[in-house]
Amino acid sequence: MKELAKQRQEAILKILNFIQDGGELEEAKKMFQAAFDQVDVAEITAAERELIAQGLDPRKIQYLCNVHADVFKGNIKENKESPEFETPGHPVHTFKLENIVIKSLINDALLPDLAKWEDGSSDALPKLKRELKDLAKIHYHYARKETSMFPIMTKYGITAPPKVMWGVDDKIRKLIGQANMLVNQKNVDPSEVASVIKSAAHEVLEMIFKEEKIMLPMLDEVASEEDWGNVKNEEEQIGYTLIQKPMNWKPKIKPKAAGPISLDKLRSLALNFAEGSLNLEQLSAILDLLPFAITFVDEHDQVAYFGGGVSIFPHSKNAIGNSVYSCHLPESVPRVKKIFDDFHQGKKDKYEFWFEPRHMGRYLYLQYLAVRKDGKYLGCLEVAQDVTEIRSWTKEKR
């Protein structure tokens, strides 16, 4: 059995290496059909992980991912999903419901109206503008996936697919943003608009295939009820795409056995600092009241805590314990790594940035602060503050 699995893995790797080396797509499909009847999702992703282990740049696999999907499409083994996924309110049910609406928006409205506009219908342009504005709301769908679902995959060692998908998500956002900009220009170029809309529509539909046939089955294999409970609890904070707020759903989590110390006693436990003392309940309440968001990354570059009294960047409990690098786009990782390398090596103690993130319309002040005690590096405190109003202050308020 193990020998057969090894042979299948080697055959998949041979096909993927053929594609990587510039082989023809149709020839790759023939190679696959000659070797396999069906292939399991886990076999494809294991082969992609092996390619990265062999030295393939994860950023290149973003392109190859689309090609891999074309080669294996229609031949991926359908594993039986958890019946819980069909329950209204479950995060997967919500996710798939959004995909149904997104597919309908593209296939039943956007692309037909684009065809009418290309045929000379002036009435179609206002419809295109509305439809593209709606399509831009896909950001919330992707943000929930990136914030709450990708950390589950990373936690259980599935690291390649999130890196690839996140990069493609960002590409899709940029294409939709470009299409929205083009249709609202004074002099609209029909050929350029059509090209960008068709590219965006294709990428969105391909991503839906990858989400439902690759990502969700993988999550079904590893995610616990508690993991899905975290996803559900974090949904509303991020938002939904073209659907109403879903029904409530609660995971079936068995109560944990009580420890030797009761929670009430822990809450009243005094923590002594050089400047005074606070009990755990007071400290928790103070941290939750801070007028900014904080994240603490420990000395091993793992996410240990996030809190604060405002929600600026969505965070997920599923990310606790994961590498800080898994929380960033692959293209941002080298810059983030430099910050942490400089902190570890004692070259710097602070990095600061101020900018206006896409989709927020707010101005942020972001600080990375090295936390040290008696010269020992303990970790990094990230402080994110919305300074939109502060920037407009011109007079004193007393």
Contacts in CASP RR format, 6 or more apart in sequence:
PFRMAT RR
TARGET T0000
AUTHOR 0000-0000-0000
METHOD contacts of the structure
MODEL  1
MKELAKQRQEAILKILNFIQDGGELEEAKKMFQAAFDQVDVAEITAAERE
LIAQGLDPRKIQYLCNVHADVFKGNIKENKESPEFETPGHPVHTFKLENI
VIKSLINDALLPDLAKWEDGSSDALPKLKRELKDLAKIHYHYARKETSMF
PIMTKYGITAPPKVMWGVDDKIRKLIGQANMLVNQKNVDPSEVASVIKSA
AHEVLEMIFKEEKIMLPMLDEVASEEDWGNVKNEEEQIGYTLIQKPMNWK
PKIKPKAAGPISLDKLRSLALNFAEGSLNLEQLSAILDLLPFAITFVDEH
DQVAYFGGGVSIFPHSKNAIGNSVYSCHLPESVPRVKKIFDDFHQGKKDK
YEFWFEPRHMGRYLYLQYLAVRKDGKYLGCLEVAQDVTEIRSWTKEKR
8 36 0 8 1.000
8 39 0 8 1.000
8 43 0 8 1.000
9 43 0 8 1.000
9 46 0 8 1.000
9 47 0 8 1.000
9 50 0 8 1.000
11 35 0 8 1.000
11 36 0 8 1.000
12 39 0 8 1.000
12 43 0 8 1.000
12 44 0 8 1.000
12 47 0 8 1.000
13 47 0 8 1.000
13 50 0 8 1.000
13 51 0 8 1.000
14 31 0 8 1.000
15 28 0 8 1.000
15 31 0 8 1.000
15 32 0 8 1.000
15 35 0 8 1.000
15 71 0 8 1.000
16 47 0 8 1.000
16 48 0 8 1.000
16 51 0 8 1.000
16 64 0 8 1.000
16 68 0 8 1.000
17 51 0 8 1.000
18 27 0 8 1.000
18 28 0 8 1.000
18 31 0 8 1.000
19 25 0 8 1.000
19 28 0 8 1.000
19 64 0 8 1.000
19 67 0 8 1.000
19 68 0 8 1.000
19 71 0 8 1.000
20 51 0 8 1.000
20 56 0 8 1.000
20 60 0 8 1.000
20 64 0 8 1.000
25 67 0 8 1.000
25 70 0 8 1.000
25 71 0 8 1.000
28 67 0 8 1.000
28 71 0 8 1.000
29 70 0 8 1.000
29 71 0 8 1.000
32 39 0 8 1.000
32 71 0 8 1.000
32 72 0 8 1.000
32 75 0 8 1.000
33 75 0 8 1.000
36 75 0 8 1.000
37 75 0 8 1.000
38 75 0 8 1.000
38 76 0 8 1.000
38 77 0 8 1.000
39 72 0 8 1.000
39 75 0 8 1.000
39 76 0 8 1.000
39 77 0 8 1.000
40 76 0 8 1.000
40 77 0 8 1.000
40 79 0 8 1.000
41 76 0 8 1.000
41 77 0 8 1.000
41 79 0 8 1.000
41 213 0 8 1.000
41 214 0 8 1.000
41 217 0 8 1.000
41 218 0 8 1.000
42 218 0 8 1.000
42 221 0 8 1.000
44 68 0 8 1.000
44 72 0 8 1.000
44 76 0 8 1.000
44 214 0 8 1.000
45 158 0 8 1.000
45 160 0 8 1.000
45 161 0 8 1.000
45 214 0 8 1.000
45 218 0 8 1.000
48 61 0 8 1.000
48 64 0 8 1.000
48 65 0 8 1.000
48 68 0 8 1.000
48 160 0 8 1.000
48 161 0 8 1.000
48 164 0 8 1.000
49 159 0 8 1.000
49 160 0 8 1.000
51 61 0 8 1.000
51 64 0 8 1.000
52 58 0 8 1.000
52 61 0 8 1.000
52 160 0 8 1.000
58 160 0 8 1.000
58 163 0 8 1.000
58 164 0 8 1.000
58 330 0 8 1.000
59 330 0 8 1.000
59 331 0 8 1.000
61 160 0 8 1.000
61 163 0 8 1.000
61 164 0 8 1.000
62 163 0 8 1.000
62 164 0 8 1.000
62 167 0 8 1.000
62 168 0 8 1.000
62 171 0 8 1.000
62 330 0 8 1.000
65 164 0 8 1.000
65 165 0 8 1.000
65 168 0 8 1.000
65 210 0 8 1.000
66 168 0 8 1.000
66 206 0 8 1.000
69 206 0 8 1.000
69 209 0 8 1.000
69 210 0 8 1.000
69 214 0 8 1.000
73 209 0 8 1.000
76 213 0 8 1.000
76 214 0 8 1.000
79 217 0 8 1.000
79 220 0 8 1.000
81 92 0 8 1.000
81 216 0 8 1.000
81 217 0 8 1.000
81 220 0 8 1.000
82 92 0 8 1.000
82 220 0 8 1.000
84 90 0 8 1.000
84 92 0 8 1.000
84 228 0 8 1.000
85 92 0 8 1.000
85 93 0 8 1.000
85 96 0 8 1.000
85 216 0 8 1.000
85 220 0 8 1.000
86 93 0 8 1.000
87 93 0 8 1.000
87 249 0 8 1.000
88 246 0 8 1.000
88 247 0 8 1.000
88 249 0 8 1.000
89 232 0 8 1.000
89 246 0 8 1.000
89 247 0 8 1.000
89 248 0 8 1.000
89 249 0 8 1.000
90 228 0 8 1.000
90 232 0 8 1.000
90 249 0 8 1.000
91 144 0 8 1.000
91 148 0 8 1.000
91 149 0 8 1.000
91 228 0 8 1.000
91 229 0 8 1.000
91 231 0 8 1.000
91 232 0 8 1.000
91 235 0 8 1.000
91 249 0 8 1.000
92 216 0 8 1.000
92 219 0 8 1.000
92 228 0 8 1.000
93 246 0 8 1.000
94 235 0 8 1.000
94 240 0 8 1.000
94 243 0 8 1.000
94 246 0 8 1.000
95 141 0 8 1.000
95 144 0 8 1.000
95 145 0 8 1.000
95 211 0 8 1.000
95 216 0 8 1.000
96 212 0 8 1.000
96 216 0 8 1.000
97 243 0 8 1.000
97 246 0 8 1.000
98 141 0 8 1.000
98 240 0 8 1.000
98 241 0 8 1.000
98 242 0 8 1.000
98 243 0 8 1.000
99 141 0 8 1.000
99 208 0 8 1.000
99 211 0 8 1.000
99 212 0 8 1.000
101 241 0 8 1.000
101 242 0 8 1.000
101 243 0 8 1.000
102 135 0 8 1.000
102 138 0 8 1.000
102 141 0 8 1.000
102 204 0 8 1.000
102 208 0 8 1.000
102 241 0 8 1.000
102 242 0 8 1.000
103 205 0 8 1.000
103 208 0 8 1.000
105 131 0 8 1.000
105 134 0 8 1.000
105 135 0 8 1.000
105 242 0 8 1.000
106 135 0 8 1.000
106 201 0 8 1.000
106 204 0 8 1.000
106 205 0 8 1.000
109 127 0 8 1.000
109 131 0 8 1.000
110 128 0 8 1.000
110 131 0 8 1.000
110 132 0 8 1.000
110 135 0 8 1.000
110 197 0 8 1.000
110 201 0 8 1.000
111 197 0 8 1.000
111 198 0 8 1.000
111 201 0 8 1.000
113 124 0 8 1.000
113 127 0 8 1.000
113 128 0 8 1.000
113 131 0 8 1.000
114 124 0 8 1.000
114 128 0 8 1.000
114 193 0 8 1.000
114 194 0 8 1.000
114 197 0 8 1.000
114 198 0 8 1.000
116 123 0 8 1.000
116 124 0 8 1.000
117 124 0 8 1.000
117 125 0 8 1.000
117 128 0 8 1.000
117 190 0 8 1.000
117 194 0 8 1.000
118 190 0 8 1.000
118 194 0 8 1.000
125 183 0 8 1.000
125 188 0 8 1.000
128 183 0 8 1.000
128 193 0 8 1.000
128 197 0 8 1.000
129 180 0 8 1.000
129 183 0 8 1.000
129 184 0 8 1.000
132 176 0 8 1.000
132 177 0 8 1.000
132 179 0 8 1.000
132 180 0 8 1.000
132 183 0 8 1.000
132 197 0 8 1.000
133 180 0 8 1.000
134 242 0 8 1.000
135 176 0 8 1.000
135 200 0 8 1.000
135 204 0 8 1.000
136 176 0 8 1.000
136 177 0 8 1.000
136 180 0 8 1.000
137 241 0 8 1.000
137 242 0 8 1.000
138 172 0 8 1.000
138 173 0 8 1.000
138 176 0 8 1.000
138 204 0 8 1.000
138 241 0 8 1.000
139 173 0 8 1.000
139 241 0 8 1.000
139 359 0 8 1.000
140 238 0 8 1.000
140 239 0 8 1.000
140 240 0 8 1.000
140 241 0 8 1.000
141 240 0 8 1.000
141 241 0 8 1.000
142 169 0 8 1.000
142 172 0 8 1.000
142 173 0 8 1.000
143 238 0 8 1.000
143 239 0 8 1.000
143 314 0 8 1.000
144 231 0 8 1.000
144 234 0 8 1.000
144 235 0 8 1.000
144 238 0 8 1.000
144 239 0 8 1.000
145 165 0 8 1.000
145 169 0 8 1.000
145 211 0 8 1.000
145 215 0 8 1.000
146 162 0 8 1.000
146 166 0 8 1.000
146 169 0 8 1.000
147 234 0 8 1.000
147 238 0 8 1.000
147 314 0 8 1.000
147 315 0 8 1.000
147 316 0 8 1.000
147 319 0 8 1.000
148 230 0 8 1.000
148 231 0 8 1.000
148 234 0 8 1.000
148 235 0 8 1.000
148 238 0 8 1.000
148 316 0 8 1.000
148 318 0 8 1.000
149 215 0 8 1.000
149 219 0 8 1.000
149 231 0 8 1.000
149 318 0 8 1.000
150 162 0 8 1.000
150 165 0 8 1.000
150 166 0 8 1.000
150 326 0 8 1.000
151 316 0 8 1.000
151 318 0 8 1.000
151 319 0 8 1.000
151 322 0 8 1.000
151 326 0 8 1.000
151 327 0 8 1.000
152 219 0 8 1.000
152 222 0 8 1.000
152 223 0 8 1.000
152 227 0 8 1.000
152 231 0 8 1.000
152 318 0 8 1.000
153 159 0 8 1.000
153 161 0 8 1.000
153 162 0 8 1.000
153 215 0 8 1.000
153 218 0 8 1.000
153 219 0 8 1.000
153 222 0 8 1.000
154 162 0 8 1.000
154 319 0 8 1.000
154 322 0 8 1.000
154 323 0 8 1.000
154 326 0 8 1.000
155 227 0 8 1.000
155 318 0 8 1.000
155 321 0 8 1.000
155 322 0 8 1.000
156 222 0 8 1.000
156 223 0 8 1.000
158 218 0 8 1.000
158 222 0 8 1.000
159 326 0 8 1.000
161 214 0 8 1.000
161 215 0 8 1.000
161 218 0 8 1.000
162 326 0 8 1.000
163 330 0 8 1.000
165 207 0 8 1.000
165 210 0 8 1.000
165 211 0 8 1.000
165 215 0 8 1.000
166 329 0 8 1.000
166 330 0 8 1.000
167 329 0 8 1.000
167 330 0 8 1.000
167 331 0 8 1.000
168 203 0 8 1.000
168 207 0 8 1.000
168 210 0 8 1.000
169 207 0 8 1.000
170 329 0 8 1.000
171 203 0 8 1.000
172 200 0 8 1.000
172 203 0 8 1.000
172 204 0 8 1.000
172 207 0 8 1.000
173 358 0 8 1.000
175 196 0 8 1.000
175 199 0 8 1.000
175 200 0 8 1.000
175 203 0 8 1.000
176 200 0 8 1.000
178 196 0 8 1.000
179 193 0 8 1.000
179 196 0 8 1.000
179 197 0 8 1.000
179 200 0 8 1.000
182 188 0 8 1.000
182 189 0 8 1.000
182 192 0 8 1.000
182 193 0 8 1.000
182 196 0 8 1.000
183 193 0 8 1.000
225 251 0 8 1.000
225 252 0 8 1.000
225 253 0 8 1.000
226 251 0 8 1.000
226 253 0 8 1.000
227 318 0 8 1.000
228 251 0 8 1.000
229 250 0 8 1.000
229 251 0 8 1.000
229 253 0 8 1.000
230 316 0 8 1.000
230 317 0 8 1.000
230 318 0 8 1.000
231 316 0 8 1.000
231 318 0 8 1.000
232 249 0 8 1.000
232 250 0 8 1.000
232 251 0 8 1.000
233 317 0 8 1.000
234 314 0 8 1.000
234 315 0 8 1.000
234 316 0 8 1.000
234 317 0 8 1.000
235 246 0 8 1.000
236 245 0 8 1.000
237 311 0 8 1.000
237 314 0 8 1.000
238 314 0 8 1.000
240 246 0 8 1.000
266 280 0 8 1.000
267 279 0 8 1.000
267 280 0 8 1.000
267 281 0 8 1.000
268 279 0 8 1.000
268 280 0 8 1.000
268 281 0 8 1.000
269 279 0 8 1.000
269 280 0 8 1.000
270 277 0 8 1.000
270 278 0 8 1.000
270 279 0 8 1.000
271 277 0 8 1.000
271 278 0 8 1.000
271 279 0 8 1.000
271 280 0 8 1.000
271 283 0 8 1.000
278 286 0 8 1.000
287 294 0 8 1.000
287 307 0 8 1.000
287 308 0 8 1.000
287 309 0 8 1.000
288 307 0 8 1.000
288 308 0 8 1.000
288 309 0 8 1.000
289 308 0 8 1.000
289 309 0 8 1.000
290 307 0 8 1.000
290 308 0 8 1.000
290 309 0 8 1.000
290 310 0 8 1.000
291 309 0 8 1.000
291 310 0 8 1.000
291 385 0 8 1.000
292 308 0 8 1.000
292 309 0 8 1.000
292 310 0 8 1.000
292 312 0 8 1.000
292 383 0 8 1.000
292 384 0 8 1.000
292 385 0 8 1.000
292 386 0 8 1.000
293 306 0 8 1.000
293 307 0 8 1.000
293 308 0 8 1.000
293 309 0 8 1.000
293 310 0 8 1.000
293 311 0 8 1.000
293 312 0 8 1.000
293 313 0 8 1.000
293 383 0 8 1.000
293 384 0 8 1.000
293 385 0 8 1.000
294 305 0 8 1.000
294 306 0 8 1.000
294 307 0 8 1.000
294 308 0 8 1.000
294 381 0 8 1.000
294 382 0 8 1.000
294 383 0 8 1.000
294 384 0 8 1.000
295 303 0 8 1.000
295 305 0 8 1.000
295 306 0 8 1.000
295 307 0 8 1.000
295 315 0 8 1.000
295 381 0 8 1.000
295 382 0 8 1.000
295 384 0 8 1.000
296 303 0 8 1.000
296 304 0 8 1.000
296 305 0 8 1.000
296 306 0 8 1.000
296 371 0 8 1.000
296 379 0 8 1.000
296 380 0 8 1.000
296 381 0 8 1.000
296 382 0 8 1.000
297 303 0 8 1.000
297 304 0 8 1.000
297 324 0 8 1.000
297 340 0 8 1.000
297 379 0 8 1.000
297 380 0 8 1.000
297 382 0 8 1.000
298 304 0 8 1.000
298 378 0 8 1.000
298 379 0 8 1.000
299 377 0 8 1.000
299 378 0 8 1.000
299 379 0 8 1.000
301 323 0 8 1.000
301 324 0 8 1.000
301 325 0 8 1.000
301 340 0 8 1.000
302 321 0 8 1.000
302 322 0 8 1.000
302 323 0 8 1.000
302 324 0 8 1.000
303 319 0 8 1.000
303 320 0 8 1.000
303 321 0 8 1.000
303 322 0 8 1.000
303 323 0 8 1.000
303 324 0 8 1.000
303 327 0 8 1.000
304 320 0 8 1.000
304 321 0 8 1.000
305 320 0 8 1.000
306 315 0 8 1.000
307 315 0 8 1.000
310 386 0 8 1.000
312 364 0 8 1.000
312 384 0 8 1.000
312 385 0 8 1.000
312 386 0 8 1.000
313 384 0 8 1.000
319 326 0 8 1.000
319 327 0 8 1.000
324 336 0 8 1.000
324 340 0 8 1.000
324 380 0 8 1.000
325 333 0 8 1.000
325 336 0 8 1.000
325 337 0 8 1.000
328 336 0 8 1.000
339 348 0 8 1.000
339 351 0 8 1.000
339 368 0 8 1.000
339 380 0 8 1.000
340 380 0 8 1.000
342 348 0 8 1.000
342 351 0 8 1.000
343 349 0 8 1.000
343 368 0 8 1.000
343 370 0 8 1.000
343 377 0 8 1.000
343 379 0 8 1.000
343 380 0 8 1.000
344 377 0 8 1.000
346 370 0 8 1.000
346 377 0 8 1.000
348 370 0 8 1.000
349 369 0 8 1.000
349 370 0 8 1.000
349 372 0 8 1.000
350 367 0 8 1.000
350 368 0 8 1.000
350 369 0 8 1.000
350 370 0 8 1.000
351 367 0 8 1.000
351 368 0 8 1.000
352 365 0 8 1.000
352 366 0 8 1.000
352 367 0 8 1.000
352 368 0 8 1.000
353 365 0 8 1.000
353 366 0 8 1.000
354 363 0 8 1.000
354 364 0 8 1.000
354 365 0 8 1.000
354 366 0 8 1.000
354 387 0 8 1.000
355 363 0 8 1.000
355 364 0 8 1.000
355 366 0 8 1.000
356 362 0 8 1.000
356 363 0 8 1.000
356 364 0 8 1.000
357 364 0 8 1.000
361 388 0 8 1.000
362 386 0 8 1.000
362 388 0 8 1.000
363 386 0 8 1.000
363 387 0 8 1.000
363 388 0 8 1.000
363 391 0 8 1.000
364 384 0 8 1.000
364 385 0 8 1.000
364 386 0 8 1.000
364 387 0 8 1.000
365 384 0 8 1.000
365 385 0 8 1.000
365 387 0 8 1.000
366 382 0 8 1.000
366 383 0 8 1.000
366 384 0 8 1.000
366 385 0 8 1.000
367 382 0 8 1.000
367 383 0 8 1.000
367 384 0 8 1.000
368 380 0 8 1.000
368 381 0 8 1.000
368 382 0 8 1.000
369 380 0 8 1.000
369 381 0 8 1.000
369 382 0 8 1.000
369 383 0 8 1.000
370 377 0 8 1.000
370 379 0 8 1.000
370 380 0 8 1.000
371 377 0 8 1.000
371 378 0 8 1.000
371 379 0 8 1.000
371 380 0 8 1.000
371 381 0 8 1.000
372 378 0 8 1.000
END
